[in-house]
């Protein structure tokens, strides 16, 4: 699923490791989501949206793969 | 926030490998292997005069350790993040299927007399020979460990 995670993360000046720490996941998970190899669960998607203060559908685009 | 558990913590040779973590997760499995080998080699085949109840306890002791290991392993997997939990469960499923397949195949080849024809004289039928019984905890331990590592590599590659 297409997402804006990389764009938002670099906009904040965070590394993948920084974001992983904030979300309590591994760096590999952040990388897999950014490269669209893995779609996160609903709870993780909501944690990401909350972290970036936006709605889930603004972070993920379900119409494009 | 807490750091999630990582599969590499218990795979020797990986940069994140921790012998302490490995022991915490797999310690009871090591105990099960030790008890199984001790029961198979030292006691069950040589102390036939012991009471059936005592021999039964010694034969079942490894399985108590295995139950404790399963509990620790499940807790460790529960502490992973969702991607690693998915990879680990896929690797465990792969290891379980591979082990089941190999043990059943080995048994069928043994029943068919293949090992006896390959090594005449009954050496493979000796109780302490590794080929004599593929179902000991030690055999299953090595088979599952090897197939888990292979399975983990296969499923992990997809997300790198």
Backbone of each chain as ProteinMPNN parsed JSONL, in Angstrom:
{"seq_chain_A": "XXXXXXXXXXXXXXXXXXXXXXXXXXXXXXXXXXXXXXXXXXXXXXXXXXXXXXXXXXXXXXXXX", "coords_chain_A": {"N_chain_A": [[0.844, -1.192, 0.0], [0.526, 2.189, -0.874], [2.224, 4.843, 0.8], [2.95, 7.704, 2.906], [5.022, 7.689, 4.599], [7.887, 7.771, 4.574], [8.391, 10.311, 3.533], [7.184, 11.964, 5.489], [8.652, 11.226, 7.739], [11.331, 11.959, 7.077], [10.87, 14.622, 6.809], [10.578, 15.393, 9.436], [13.099, 15.047, 10.252], [13.96, 12.633, 11.276], [15.592, 9.501, 11.755], [15.226, 6.118, 10.435], [15.54, 4.437, 12.579], [14.982, 6.142, 14.729], [12.231, 6.62, 14.346], [11.317, 4.023, 14.577], [11.84, 3.519, 17.285], [10.058, 5.322, 18.473], [7.662, 4.194, 17.746], [7.771, 1.75, 18.882], [8.611, -0.488, 17.412], [10.63, -2.568, 15.21], [13.527, -1.413, 13.316], [13.606, -2.623, 10.877], [10.933, -3.125, 10.375], [9.882, -0.555, 10.003], [11.295, 0.13, 7.706], [10.332, -1.83, 5.911], [7.675, -1.063, 5.712], [7.904, 1.496, 4.617], [9.024, 0.897, 2.139], [6.986, -0.4, 1.013], [6.697, -3.139, 1.257], [5.438, -4.337, 3.244], [2.324, -4.23, 4.833], [1.095, -2.4, 7.508], [-0.491, -3.409, 10.657], [-3.816, -2.522, 11.763], [-3.801, -1.268, 14.406], [-1.09, -0.383, 14.508], [-0.971, 1.295, 12.309], [-2.711, 3.301, 13.163], [-1.246, 4.241, 15.342], [0.907, 5.365, 14.007], [-0.377, 7.376, 12.54], [-1.307, 8.958, 14.632], [1.094, 9.784, 15.737], [2.071, 11.445, 13.727], [0.136, 13.272, 13.725], [-2.179, 13.146, 12.036], [-4.835, 11.842, 9.88], [-5.509, 8.358, 9.329], [-6.086, 7.729, 6.653], [-4.878, 9.798, 5.376], [-2.276, 9.21, 5.598], [-1.932, 6.706, 4.484], [-2.612, 5.309, 1.289], [-5.19, 3.61, 0.154], [-6.038, 3.023, -2.398], [-4.002, 2.663, -4.168], [-1.389, 0.392, -5.017]], "CA_chain_A": [[0.0, 0.0, 0.0], [1.323, 3.424, -0.93], [2.122, 5.644, 2.023], [3.795, 8.916, 2.94], [5.803, 7.571, 5.835], [9.268, 8.256, 4.388], [8.319, 11.782, 3.354], [6.883, 12.585, 6.784], [9.769, 10.957, 8.669], [12.483, 12.809, 6.731], [10.442, 16.001, 7.102], [10.825, 15.651, 10.87], [14.53, 14.853, 10.51], [14.164, 11.399, 12.038], [16.087, 8.315, 11.053], [14.288, 4.985, 10.569], [15.695, 3.945, 13.951], [14.239, 7.064, 15.624], [10.801, 6.36, 14.19], [11.064, 2.685, 15.13], [11.801, 3.662, 18.752], [8.823, 6.024, 18.852], [6.503, 3.315, 17.499], [8.052, 0.476, 19.563], [8.789, -1.584, 16.451], [12.025, -2.637, 14.778], [13.87, -0.583, 12.161], [13.246, -3.403, 9.687], [9.49, -2.957, 10.149], [9.707, 0.777, 9.413], [11.816, 0.07, 6.336], [9.428, -2.653, 5.103], [6.453, -0.284, 5.437], [8.267, 2.584, 3.699], [9.282, 0.357, 0.796], [5.715, -1.017, 0.614], [6.774, -4.601, 1.256], [4.613, -4.812, 4.358], [1.229, -3.344, 5.265], [0.997, -2.523, 8.973], [-1.799, -3.717, 11.239], [-4.626, -1.33, 12.054], [-3.292, -0.524, 15.578], [0.17, 0.297, 14.19], [-1.302, 2.391, 11.39], [-3.274, 4.394, 13.987], [-0.139, 4.833, 16.133], [1.672, 6.217, 13.085], [-1.185, 8.561, 12.236], [-1.33, 9.791, 15.842], [2.428, 10.372, 15.881], [2.224, 12.531, 12.753], [-1.042, 14.144, 13.905], [-3.037, 13.156, 10.844], [-5.733, 10.695, 9.823], [-4.88, 7.19, 8.702], [-6.226, 7.777, 5.194], [-3.931, 10.794, 4.838], [-0.949, 8.591, 5.646], [-1.947, 5.546, 3.578], [-3.525, 5.407, 0.167], [-5.613, 2.232, -0.115], [-6.389, 2.795, -3.804], [-2.818, 2.34, -4.968], [-0.498, -0.599, -4.427]], "C_chain_A": [[0.886, 1.251, 0.0], [1.14, 4.207, 0.371], [3.12, 6.791, 1.994], [4.777, 8.867, 4.114], [7.224, 8.144, 5.682], [9.308, 9.778, 4.312], [8.103, 12.49, 4.702], [8.038, 12.412, 7.775], [10.955, 11.869, 8.369], [12.161, 14.277, 6.982], [10.683, 16.38, 8.556], [12.307, 15.509, 11.227], [14.841, 13.611, 11.325], [14.78, 10.325, 11.155], [15.031, 7.205, 11.185], [14.329, 4.425, 11.998], [14.938, 4.811, 14.953], [12.743, 6.771, 15.574], [10.437, 5.0, 14.794], [10.956, 2.746, 16.654], [10.495, 4.304, 19.216], [7.588, 5.132, 18.706], [6.634, 1.966, 18.21], [8.02, -0.703, 18.587], [10.264, -1.619, 16.055], [12.255, -1.727, 13.566], [13.483, -1.296, 10.857], [11.76, -3.234, 9.344], [9.217, -1.604, 9.492], [10.147, 0.764, 7.956], [10.869, -0.715, 5.423], [8.139, -1.902, 4.771], [6.764, 0.819, 4.423], [8.467, 2.086, 2.27], [8.076, -0.441, 0.273], [5.8, -2.539, 0.477], [5.865, -5.184, 2.331], [3.56, -3.764, 4.7], [1.039, -3.502, 6.764], [-0.411, -2.921, 9.429], [-2.539, -2.404, 11.507], [-4.113, -0.573, 13.296], [-1.996, 0.227, 15.282], [-0.08, 1.48, 13.26], [-1.872, 3.577, 12.185], [-2.195, 5.045, 14.85], [0.685, 5.784, 15.268], [0.915, 7.508, 12.813], [-1.195, 9.521, 13.43], [-0.002, 10.517, 16.028], [2.597, 11.573, 14.958], [1.023, 13.487, 12.769], [-1.849, 14.275, 12.611], [-3.925, 11.92, 10.845], [-5.048, 9.553, 9.059], [-4.948, 7.288, 7.182], [-5.365, 8.87, 4.551], [-2.517, 10.217, 4.776], [-0.842, 7.441, 4.645], [-2.968, 5.769, 2.472], [-3.966, 4.002, -0.23], [-5.906, 1.958, -1.579], [-5.196, 2.396, -4.656], [-1.974, 1.311, -4.246], [0.894, -0.446, -4.998]], "O_chain_A": [[1.849, 1.357, 0.759], [0.058, 4.231, 0.957], [4.02, 6.83, 1.154], [5.289, 9.897, 4.553], [7.7, 8.894, 6.535], [10.141, 10.434, 4.938], [8.761, 13.485, 5.006], [8.36, 13.319, 8.542], [11.521, 12.48, 9.276], [13.037, 15.074, 7.318], [10.956, 17.538, 8.871], [12.72, 15.809, 12.347], [15.875, 13.544, 11.991], [14.514, 10.259, 9.955], [14.071, 7.335, 11.945], [13.313, 4.002, 12.549], [14.332, 4.305, 15.898], [12.074, 6.685, 16.604], [9.396, 4.845, 15.433], [10.087, 2.105, 17.246], [9.903, 3.891, 20.214], [6.605, 5.284, 19.431], [5.726, 1.137, 18.151], [7.48, -1.767, 18.89], [11.053, -0.793, 16.513], [11.312, -1.325, 12.885], [13.09, -0.665, 9.876], [11.383, -3.206, 8.173], [8.429, -1.508, 8.55], [9.472, 1.311, 7.084], [10.63, -0.31, 4.285], [7.574, -2.073, 3.69], [5.994, 1.052, 3.49], [8.12, 2.774, 1.31], [8.149, -1.074, -0.78], [5.075, -3.146, -0.311], [5.562, -6.377, 2.323], [3.859, -2.578, 4.838], [0.841, -4.616, 7.248], [-1.383, -2.787, 8.686], [-1.95, -1.323, 11.478], [-4.0, 0.652, 13.248], [-1.815, 1.351, 15.75], [0.53, 2.538, 13.411], [-1.542, 4.729, 11.9], [-2.219, 6.257, 15.067], [1.105, 6.852, 15.714], [1.488, 8.597, 12.849], [-1.104, 10.737, 13.262], [0.042, 11.685, 16.416], [3.184, 12.586, 15.338], [0.916, 14.387, 11.936], [-2.154, 15.38, 12.162], [-3.786, 11.051, 11.705], [-4.138, 9.77, 8.259], [-3.977, 6.967, 6.496], [-5.15, 8.87, 3.338], [-1.676, 10.676, 4.003], [0.207, 7.23, 4.037], [-4.038, 6.338, 2.69], [-3.21, 3.276, -0.876], [-6.014, 0.799, -1.98], [-5.364, 1.85, -5.746], [-1.85, 1.342, -3.022], [1.799, -1.193, -4.625]]}, "seq_chain_B": "XXXXXXXXXXXXXXXXXXXXXXXXXXXXXXXXXXXXXXXXXXXXXXXXXXXXXXXXXXXXXXXXXXXXXXXXXXXXXXXXXXXXXXXXXXXXXXXXXXXXXXXXXXXXXXXXXXXXXXXXXXXXXXXXXXXXXXXXXXXXXXXXXXXXXXXXXXXXXXXX", "coords_chain_B": {"N_chain_B": [[9.29, 3.781, 25.173], [9.042, 0.163, 25.312], [11.67, -1.893, 23.991], [11.071, -3.994, 21.286], [11.223, -7.623, 21.171], [13.675, -9.394, 19.191], [14.16, -11.557, 16.402], [16.809, -12.199, 15.712], [18.148, -12.245, 18.064], [18.415, -14.785, 19.087], [19.733, -16.284, 17.222], [22.661, -17.75, 16.571], [25.651, -16.117, 15.524], [24.504, -13.949, 14.311], [24.418, -10.32, 14.383], [22.964, -9.259, 16.485], [22.919, -11.259, 18.312], [22.467, -12.744, 21.505], [23.782, -14.454, 24.118], [22.736, -14.714, 26.622], [20.047, -14.019, 26.264], [19.332, -16.032, 24.496], [19.61, -18.235, 26.174], [17.645, -17.617, 28.062], [15.351, -17.859, 26.497], [15.6, -20.399, 25.27], [16.565, -22.124, 27.185], [15.179, -24.167, 28.639], [14.774, -25.94, 26.61], [17.304, -26.878, 26.088], [17.725, -28.206, 28.473], [15.784, -30.185, 28.18], [16.837, -31.627, 26.023], [19.197, -32.562, 27.173], [18.178, -34.143, 29.293], [16.781, -36.002, 27.799], [18.779, -37.29, 26.274], [20.293, -38.334, 28.363], [18.396, -40.027, 29.542], [17.859, -41.77, 27.404], [20.357, -42.947, 26.715], [21.842, -43.522, 29.1], [20.084, -44.592, 31.027], [17.488, -45.826, 30.204], [18.162, -47.933, 28.49], [19.915, -49.462, 29.926], [19.216, -49.867, 32.57], [17.182, -51.785, 33.102], [16.089, -53.153, 35.165], [14.987, -51.368, 36.88], [12.014, -49.93, 38.352], [8.943, -49.84, 36.479], [7.5, -47.49, 36.874], [9.419, -45.592, 37.708], [11.097, -45.594, 35.47], [9.272, -44.648, 33.672], [8.827, -42.027, 34.602], [11.365, -40.96, 34.153], [11.464, -41.14, 31.395], [9.485, -39.377, 30.662], [10.253, -36.952, 31.705], [11.76, -35.133, 29.996], [9.674, -34.034, 28.534], [8.252, -32.415, 30.221], [10.097, -30.386, 30.539], [10.023, -29.487, 27.916], [7.47, -28.42, 27.733], [7.763, -26.206, 29.413], [9.654, -24.841, 27.915], [8.172, -24.234, 25.574], [6.36, -22.431, 26.677], [8.103, -20.294, 27.405], [9.125, -19.657, 24.871], [6.815, -18.885, 23.509], [6.148, -16.589, 24.956], [8.32, -14.99, 24.333], [7.978, -14.645, 21.561], [5.579, -13.29, 21.652], [6.453, -10.864, 22.577], [7.552, -9.638, 20.397], [7.694, -7.297, 17.586], [5.053, -6.699, 15.164], [5.804, -7.462, 12.52], [8.101, -9.088, 12.808], [6.993, -11.056, 14.388], [5.291, -12.238, 12.586], [7.14, -13.234, 10.695], [8.617, -14.99, 12.305], [6.663, -16.838, 13.192], [5.969, -17.959, 10.747], [8.406, -19.164, 10.135], [8.576, -21.006, 12.24], [6.398, -22.636, 11.625], [7.277, -23.646, 9.183], [9.544, -25.047, 10.098], [8.349, -26.938, 11.772], [6.752, -28.433, 9.966], [8.773, -29.374, 8.237], [10.311, -30.93, 10.004], [8.429, -32.875, 10.823], [7.941, -34.082, 8.329], [10.509, -35.128, 7.668], [10.997, -36.889, 9.839], [8.886, -38.736, 9.597], [9.399, -39.684, 7.014], [11.944, -40.791, 7.41], [11.33, -42.829, 9.213], [9.724, -44.445, 7.575], [11.535, -45.234, 5.628], [13.217, -46.7, 7.214], [11.529, -48.756, 8.082], [11.116, -49.916, 5.637], [13.495, -51.141, 5.327], [15.73, -49.971, 4.26], [18.011, -48.773, 5.472], [19.19, -50.945, 6.684], [19.961, -52.428, 4.491], [21.817, -50.731, 3.417], [23.823, -50.501, 5.366], [24.989, -53.288, 6.325], [24.806, -55.791, 8.922], [23.712, -54.789, 11.161], [24.519, -52.458, 12.463], [23.267, -49.957, 12.342], [21.014, -50.481, 13.7], [21.634, -50.549, 16.286], [21.095, -49.457, 19.623], [22.244, -47.038, 20.424], [23.028, -45.791, 18.146], [22.87, -42.968, 15.969], [21.066, -43.207, 13.855], [19.237, -45.0, 14.667], [16.875, -44.258, 16.015], [14.906, -41.817, 14.983], [13.28, -40.14, 16.396], [14.04, -39.06, 18.855], [14.394, -36.526, 21.406], [16.735, -35.099, 21.056], [17.4, -35.505, 18.321], [15.163, -34.326, 17.08], [15.431, -31.762, 18.058], [17.821, -30.773, 16.788], [17.081, -30.974, 14.137], [14.797, -29.323, 14.023], [15.914, -26.892, 14.815], [17.762, -26.357, 12.775], [16.034, -26.289, 10.522], [14.412, -24.197, 11.308], [16.162, -21.992, 11.223], [16.768, -21.958, 8.489], [14.168, -21.552, 7.448], [13.596, -19.075, 8.611], [15.428, -17.428, 7.309], [14.463, -17.581, 4.681], [11.835, -16.447, 4.883], [12.373, -13.991, 6.015], [13.807, -12.648, 4.104], [12.003, -11.657, 2.302], [11.113, -9.274, 3.342], [13.201, -7.499, 3.411]], "CA_chain_B": [[8.583, 2.529, 24.927], [9.902, -1.02, 25.392], [12.21, -2.394, 22.733], [10.497, -5.325, 21.024], [12.165, -8.727, 20.958], [14.111, -9.523, 17.793], [14.525, -12.951, 16.134], [18.263, -12.39, 15.628], [18.705, -12.387, 19.42], [18.689, -16.192, 19.447], [20.367, -17.003, 16.111], [24.103, -17.552, 16.701], [26.317, -15.574, 14.342], [23.88, -12.661, 13.959], [25.017, -9.23, 15.165], [22.165, -9.02, 17.696], [22.845, -12.482, 19.128], [22.785, -12.611, 22.926], [23.78, -15.794, 24.71], [21.842, -14.66, 27.782], [18.68, -14.062, 25.745], [19.166, -17.383, 23.951], [19.412, -19.137, 27.312], [16.338, -17.301, 28.647], [14.281, -18.392, 25.634], [15.774, -21.809, 24.904], [17.208, -22.885, 28.252], [14.456, -25.407, 28.958], [14.95, -26.884, 25.495], [18.614, -27.509, 26.336], [17.496, -29.15, 29.579], [15.03, -31.319, 27.608], [17.769, -32.43, 25.223], [20.096, -33.239, 28.121], [17.413, -35.194, 29.981], [16.433, -37.032, 26.823], [19.993, -38.058, 25.967], [20.625, -39.086, 29.575], [17.424, -41.112, 29.715], [17.988, -42.738, 26.307], [21.634, -43.664, 26.684], [22.342, -44.03, 30.384], [19.135, -45.271, 31.908], [16.431, -46.69, 29.677], [18.668, -49.14, 27.853], [20.829, -50.218, 30.805], [18.68, -50.124, 33.913], [15.882, -52.406, 32.857], [15.536, -53.715, 36.402], [14.288, -50.333, 37.627], [10.56, -50.088, 38.271], [8.352, -49.165, 35.317], [7.085, -46.122, 37.235], [10.617, -44.743, 37.7], [11.515, -45.443, 34.077], [8.269, -43.787, 33.03], [9.12, -40.642, 35.009], [12.587, -40.524, 33.455], [11.159, -40.99, 29.964], [8.581, -38.229, 30.451], [10.852, -35.717, 32.242], [12.056, -34.127, 28.957], [8.472, -33.386, 28.01], [7.942, -31.337, 31.158], [10.995, -29.293, 30.144], [9.569, -28.962, 26.618], [6.293, -27.566, 28.009], [8.287, -24.937, 29.935], [10.289, -24.155, 26.787], [7.107, -23.692, 24.714], [5.843, -21.253, 27.375], [9.078, -19.206, 27.262], [9.225, -19.287, 23.455], [5.585, -18.156, 23.167], [6.255, -15.246, 25.557], [9.32, -14.242, 23.547], [7.335, -14.275, 20.293], [4.559, -12.296, 21.996], [7.138, -9.588, 22.801], [8.11, -9.102, 19.148], [6.784, -6.43, 16.849], [4.155, -7.53, 14.336], [6.474, -8.029, 11.343], [8.954, -10.195, 13.239], [6.13, -12.143, 14.852], [4.814, -12.934, 11.38], [8.268, -13.983, 10.122], [8.981, -16.08, 13.22], [5.628, -17.88, 13.164], [6.108, -18.655, 9.461], [9.602, -20.02, 10.252], [8.228, -22.115, 13.144], [5.525, -23.531, 10.855], [8.167, -24.309, 8.221], [10.383, -25.998, 10.844], [7.487, -28.038, 12.246], [6.4, -29.269, 8.809], [9.987, -30.043, 7.761], [10.671, -31.961, 10.985], [7.427, -33.936, 10.697], [8.178, -34.759, 7.055], [11.757, -35.891, 7.731], [10.854, -37.99, 10.808], [8.002, -39.755, 8.997], [10.128, -40.27, 5.882], [13.019, -41.612, 7.989], [10.691, -44.028, 9.771], [9.263, -45.301, 6.479], [12.731, -45.829, 5.006], [13.722, -47.703, 8.152], [10.598, -49.89, 8.006], [11.339, -50.565, 4.344], [14.753, -51.872, 5.405], [16.76, -49.324, 3.444], [19.248, -48.572, 6.236], [19.793, -52.258, 6.923], [20.606, -52.856, 3.254], [22.973, -49.856, 3.169], [24.872, -50.847, 6.336], [24.657, -54.616, 6.846], [25.428, -56.171, 10.19], [22.902, -54.298, 12.285], [25.114, -51.311, 13.173], [22.291, -48.875, 12.433], [19.923, -50.88, 14.59], [22.098, -50.467, 17.674], [20.272, -48.461, 20.316], [22.913, -45.741, 20.59], [23.38, -45.203, 16.855], [21.965, -41.86, 15.674], [20.017, -43.559, 12.889], [18.345, -46.02, 15.223], [15.569, -43.705, 16.365], [14.918, -40.398, 14.596], [12.269, -39.397, 17.154], [14.493, -38.599, 20.166], [14.345, -35.069, 21.553], [17.974, -34.542, 20.496], [17.275, -35.467, 16.861], [14.145, -33.343, 16.703], [16.007, -30.451, 18.388], [18.742, -30.333, 15.742], [16.316, -30.849, 12.889], [13.945, -28.134, 14.109], [16.763, -25.69, 14.859], [18.29, -26.13, 11.423], [14.97, -25.889, 9.596], [13.941, -22.871, 11.733], [17.108, -20.991, 10.713], [16.549, -21.893, 7.034], [12.862, -20.929, 7.241], [13.673, -17.656, 8.981], [16.134, -16.732, 6.219], [13.568, -17.51, 3.527], [10.711, -15.515, 5.091], [12.907, -12.665, 6.359], [14.317, -12.027, 2.87], [10.881, -10.975, 1.634], [10.852, -7.936, 3.932], [14.435, -6.709, 3.53]], "C_chain_B": [[9.555, 1.343, 24.999], [10.411, -1.42, 24.009], [11.641, -3.781, 22.475], [11.583, -6.39, 20.874], [12.477, -8.875, 19.479], [14.56, -10.964, 17.546], [16.03, -13.204, 16.13], [18.905, -12.578, 17.002], [19.08, -13.829, 19.752], [19.277, -16.999, 18.28], [21.866, -16.738, 16.179], [24.709, -17.053, 15.386], [25.723, -14.245, 13.907], [24.438, -11.571, 14.878], [24.264, -8.979, 16.477], [22.141, -10.215, 18.644], [23.273, -12.211, 20.58], [22.682, -13.989, 23.565], [22.846, -15.837, 25.918], [20.383, -14.769, 27.328], [18.368, -15.463, 25.206], [18.873, -18.373, 25.083], [18.047, -18.897, 27.959], [15.202, -17.926, 27.834], [14.382, -19.91, 25.5], [16.387, -22.686, 25.992], [16.524, -24.209, 28.554], [14.563, -26.427, 27.834], [16.279, -27.625, 25.644], [18.47, -28.56, 27.446], [16.775, -30.395, 29.051], [15.954, -32.235, 26.804], [18.689, -33.224, 26.151], [19.38, -34.404, 28.803], [17.092, -36.345, 29.034], [17.631, -37.926, 26.511], [20.372, -38.929, 27.161], [19.685, -40.275, 29.747], [17.609, -42.186, 28.66], [19.235, -43.595, 26.465], [21.96, -44.314, 28.026], [21.353, -44.928, 31.104], [18.245, -46.287, 31.195], [16.953, -47.997, 29.082], [19.488, -50.009, 28.795], [20.232, -50.575, 32.153], [17.272, -50.683, 33.784], [15.249, -52.929, 34.151], [14.822, -52.661, 37.249], [12.781, -50.472, 37.411], [10.02, -49.336, 37.05], [7.953, -47.724, 35.631], [8.266, -45.16, 37.155], [11.103, -44.507, 36.27], [10.542, -44.541, 33.31], [8.517, -42.318, 33.341], [10.33, -40.113, 34.252], [12.329, -40.296, 31.97], [10.33, -39.736, 29.703], [9.181, -36.898, 30.905], [11.185, -34.689, 31.14], [10.823, -33.376, 28.483], [7.968, -32.288, 28.945], [8.801, -30.114, 30.806], [10.536, -28.67, 28.828], [8.348, -28.05, 26.805], [6.759, -26.196, 28.519], [8.958, -24.127, 28.831], [9.24, -23.499, 25.888], [6.531, -22.421, 25.343], [6.795, -20.056, 27.193], [9.156, -18.706, 25.82], [8.008, -18.453, 23.049], [5.633, -16.732, 23.736], [7.219, -14.368, 24.766], [8.713, -13.767, 22.231], [6.287, -13.184, 20.541], [5.177, -10.906, 22.172], [7.75, -8.984, 21.547], [7.174, -8.065, 18.542], [6.077, -7.288, 15.791], [4.845, -8.148, 13.129], [7.322, -9.233, 11.736], [8.145, -11.366, 13.784], [5.635, -12.948, 13.647], [5.932, -13.802, 10.777], [8.586, -15.197, 10.992], [7.943, -17.198, 13.192], [5.669, -18.656, 11.845], [7.3, -19.615, 9.513], [9.333, -21.223, 11.156], [7.347, -23.135, 12.409], [6.362, -24.339, 9.841], [8.992, -25.387, 8.925], [9.57, -27.198, 11.312], [7.15, -28.988, 11.095], [7.621, -30.052, 8.313], [10.354, -31.19, 8.694], [9.717, -33.149, 10.89], [7.701, -34.766, 9.437], [9.413, -35.664, 7.14], [11.622, -37.104, 8.668], [9.99, -39.113, 10.223], [8.716, -40.457, 7.847], [11.203, -41.235, 6.38], [12.454, -42.942, 8.503], [10.277, -44.984, 8.648], [10.442, -45.974, 5.783], [13.301, -46.928, 5.892], [12.857, -48.966, 8.098], [10.807, -50.659, 6.705], [12.669, -51.31, 4.3], [15.893, -51.251, 4.626], [18.082, -49.193, 4.2], [19.981, -49.889, 6.466], [20.531, -52.729, 5.666], [21.832, -52.01, 2.949], [24.138, -50.214, 4.087], [24.519, -52.208, 6.949], [25.334, -54.874, 8.196], [24.719, -55.608, 11.395], [23.474, -53.112, 13.025], [24.099, -50.188, 13.36], [21.136, -49.215, 13.372], [20.354, -50.844, 16.05], [21.43, -49.274, 18.358], [20.927, -47.089, 20.406], [23.3, -45.118, 19.256], [22.376, -44.106, 16.49], [20.82, -42.243, 14.724], [18.97, -44.493, 13.472], [16.953, -45.468, 15.51], [15.563, -42.213, 16.048], [13.999, -39.537, 15.46], [12.751, -38.95, 18.535], [14.443, -37.075, 20.198], [15.582, -34.435, 20.91], [17.897, -34.448, 18.975], [16.319, -34.369, 16.421], [14.66, -31.931, 16.969], [16.89, -29.94, 17.244], [18.003, -30.092, 14.429], [15.468, -29.577, 12.897], [14.774, -26.858, 14.111], [17.268, -25.34, 13.47], [17.192, -25.63, 10.488], [14.371, -24.533, 10.003], [14.847, -21.772, 11.151], [16.923, -20.827, 9.197], [15.231, -21.169, 6.736], [12.887, -19.438, 7.544], [14.373, -16.854, 7.886], [15.216, -16.534, 5.017], [12.512, -16.429, 3.726], [11.187, -14.096, 5.402], [13.318, -11.903, 5.101], [13.243, -11.192, 2.186], [10.721, -9.532, 2.114], [12.115, -7.101, 4.06], [14.636, -5.803, 2.332]], "O_chain_B": [[10.754, 1.508, 24.772], [9.707, -1.308, 23.006], [11.715, -4.652, 23.341], [12.716, -6.09, 20.497], [11.664, -8.532, 18.621], [15.261, -11.541, 18.377], [16.481, -14.288, 16.498], [20.053, -13.011, 17.105], [19.949, -14.075, 20.589], [19.321, -18.228, 18.326], [22.309, -15.629, 15.88], [24.34, -17.496, 14.298], [26.381, -13.485, 13.197], [24.873, -11.847, 15.997], [24.857, -8.539, 17.462], [21.437, -10.199, 19.653], [24.28, -11.553, 20.844], [21.62, -14.612, 23.553], [22.239, -16.869, 26.204], [19.589, -15.503, 27.917], [17.284, -16.003, 25.431], [18.001, -19.233, 24.961], [17.37, -19.844, 28.358], [14.232, -18.445, 28.385], [13.381, -20.62, 25.604], [16.694, -23.853, 25.752], [17.179, -25.24, 28.707], [14.458, -27.631, 28.067], [16.378, -28.822, 25.371], [19.024, -29.655, 27.358], [17.11, -31.519, 29.424], [15.864, -33.46, 26.894], [18.926, -34.413, 25.935], [19.912, -35.511, 28.88], [17.127, -37.512, 29.422], [17.519, -39.152, 26.486], [20.723, -40.098, 27.007], [20.119, -41.384, 30.058], [17.529, -43.377, 28.964], [19.175, -44.82, 26.36], [22.307, -45.493, 28.091], [21.745, -45.917, 31.723], [18.247, -47.469, 31.539], [16.291, -49.032, 29.153], [19.733, -51.177, 28.495], [20.704, -51.502, 32.811], [16.307, -50.115, 34.295], [14.036, -53.123, 34.227], [14.136, -52.996, 38.215], [12.333, -51.052, 36.423], [10.579, -48.317, 36.643], [8.051, -46.844, 34.776], [8.15, -44.061, 36.614], [11.47, -43.393, 35.897], [10.937, -43.781, 32.427], [8.43, -41.465, 32.458], [10.333, -38.979, 33.773], [12.893, -39.387, 31.361], [10.456, -39.108, 28.652], [8.681, -35.835, 30.538], [10.923, -33.5, 31.319], [10.914, -32.217, 28.077], [7.326, -31.338, 28.498], [8.321, -28.981, 30.776], [10.647, -27.458, 28.645], [8.212, -27.036, 26.121], [6.227, -25.161, 28.117], [8.859, -22.9, 28.796], [9.397, -22.346, 25.486], [6.248, -21.451, 24.641], [6.359, -18.951, 26.87], [9.241, -17.503, 25.569], [8.136, -17.451, 22.344], [5.209, -15.783, 23.077], [6.979, -13.179, 24.556], [8.909, -12.619, 21.831], [6.132, -12.268, 19.733], [4.513, -9.894, 21.947], [8.395, -7.938, 21.613], [6.01, -7.961, 18.931], [6.446, -8.439, 15.555], [4.501, -9.265, 12.743], [7.272, -10.275, 11.082], [8.549, -12.522, 13.661], [5.571, -14.176, 13.688], [5.702, -14.951, 10.398], [8.799, -16.297, 10.482], [8.301, -18.375, 13.169], [5.433, -19.864, 11.824], [7.227, -20.734, 9.005], [9.8, -22.328, 10.88], [7.531, -24.343, 12.554], [6.172, -25.544, 9.674], [9.127, -26.502, 8.421], [10.039, -28.335, 11.257], [7.253, -30.206, 11.24], [7.522, -31.24, 8.006], [10.671, -32.29, 8.24], [10.155, -34.299, 10.878], [7.694, -35.996, 9.479], [9.367, -36.825, 6.732], [12.072, -38.202, 8.34], [10.325, -40.291, 10.343], [8.648, -41.68, 7.72], [11.361, -42.339, 5.858], [13.012, -44.013, 8.267], [10.461, -46.195, 8.764], [10.361, -47.14, 5.397], [13.798, -47.945, 5.408], [13.367, -50.087, 8.072], [10.693, -51.884, 6.667], [12.942, -52.033, 3.342], [16.901, -51.904, 4.357], [19.147, -49.465, 3.646], [21.21, -49.95, 6.447], [21.59, -53.35, 5.757], [22.775, -52.478, 2.312], [25.292, -50.232, 3.66], [23.834, -52.273, 7.97], [26.323, -54.228, 8.54], [25.081, -55.912, 12.531], [22.989, -52.77, 14.104], [24.068, -49.541, 14.407], [20.378, -48.337, 13.785], [19.546, -51.078, 16.948], [21.229, -48.224, 17.749], [20.228, -46.076, 20.458], [23.849, -44.016, 19.235], [21.172, -44.282, 16.676], [19.736, -41.664, 14.789], [17.939, -44.749, 12.849], [15.957, -46.15, 15.269], [16.163, -41.427, 16.782], [13.945, -38.322, 15.273], [11.931, -38.492, 19.33], [14.448, -36.418, 19.157], [15.495, -33.372, 20.296], [18.283, -33.432, 18.396], [16.616, -33.588, 15.517], [14.37, -31.007, 16.209], [16.726, -28.809, 16.788], [18.273, -29.128, 13.713], [15.422, -28.845, 11.909], [14.397, -25.862, 13.492], [17.211, -24.188, 13.041], [17.39, -24.664, 9.751], [13.879, -23.797, 9.147], [14.363, -20.756, 10.653], [16.921, -19.708, 8.683], [15.181, -20.286, 5.88], [12.282, -18.637, 6.832], [13.965, -15.736, 7.571], [15.191, -15.463, 4.412], [12.31, -15.588, 2.85], [10.501, -13.12, 5.096], [13.196, -10.68, 5.032], [13.528, -10.163, 1.575], [10.246, -8.674, 1.369], [12.106, -6.085, 4.754], [15.624, -5.071, 2.271]]}, "name": "protein", "num_of_chains": 2, "seq": "XXXXXXXXXXXXXXXXXXXXXXXXXXXXXXXXXXXXXXXXXXXXXXXXXXXXXXXXXXXXXXXXXXXXXXXXXXXXXXXXXXXXXXXXXXXXXXXXXXXXXXXXXXXXXXXXXXXXXXXXXXXXXXXXXXXXXXXXXXXXXXXXXXXXXXXXXXXXXXXXXXXXXXXXXXXXXXXXXXXXXXXXXXXXXXXXXXXXXXXXXXXXXXXXXXXXXXXXXXXXXXXXX"}
